[in-house]
Amino acid sequence: MSGTRSPSRKAPATDGRWPVWKLAILLYPATALAVAINLFLAGLVLHGLGFSVISPITALWWCLPLGAPASWLAGRWVRGLMDEADR
């Protein structure tokens, strides 16, 4: 048989490198909970300055949308560490 072969469907498209979006999805639970903890603690600090308290449930609700950019940044950071380790 002559001609070119099509690439294997089982071969990784990234040559074994984890893309940032996969790392971000993997890290989302940890980063979202870290955002929730930081929001709650920031609410305690702000309460000492005269503002209203942020309840733990409110912090958990706010961590859902705010966890996405945090996990993207964490994914970029981990990807950079992985690239540095490969050098």
N, C-alpha and C positions, 0 to 999 in steps of 0.2 A: 504494500500500500504506500503510495507516495502522497506528498502534500503536507500540510501543516496539521498538527494535532491541536485540538481545542484544549484549553487549560482544564485541569481536573477540578471537579466541583468540590472535592474534599480538601484542596490546597488552601491554606489561609491566605486571604487577600492582603493581609498586612505583614506578611513575612514573619509571623510570630510576635509582632508588636501588638500590645493592647492599645486600642484607640482611646482617646480621652472620654468619649461618650460612654463606652463600656465601663471604664473606671469610675465615671461619675455615677452611673446606675448602681454599681457595686457599693460605692461609698455613701450613697444617699441616706440610708437609715442612720448611720453613725453621724453624718454631718447634720442631718435634720435634728437629731436629739441634742447635738452640741449647740445648735442654734437655739433650741427651746430652753436649754439650761442657761445660756447666756442672756436670753431675753428675760427669763424669770429673775436672774440675779441683777440685771440692769434695772428691773422694776423695783427690786428691794433697795438698790442704791438711790434711785429716783424718789422712792417713798421717804427716804431720809431727808431729801431736799424739798419735800412738801407736795410731791405729785401723788396721784392715786396709785394703788398697788396693781401690778399685773398678776393675775391668778395663774397657777400652773396650767389650768385648762386653756386659758387664753394664750399662754405661751406655746402650748402644743398646737393650737389651731394656727397661730402665726408662723410656726416653724414649717408647716407644710409647703407654702409657696416660697418662703425665704430659704428653705433647705436646698432648692434646686440650684441657685447661683453659687451657694456655698459648696455644694458637691461638685459643680463644674470646676470651681477653683481648686478644690482638693484633687480632682482628677488630673488637672493640668500640672499641679505640683508633684503628684506621684509619677506622672508620665515623665516629667523632667528628671526626677530621681532615678527612674528606671533607665532613661537614656544616658545619664551620667554613669550609672553602674556598668552599662554596656561598653563604655569607652575604655 
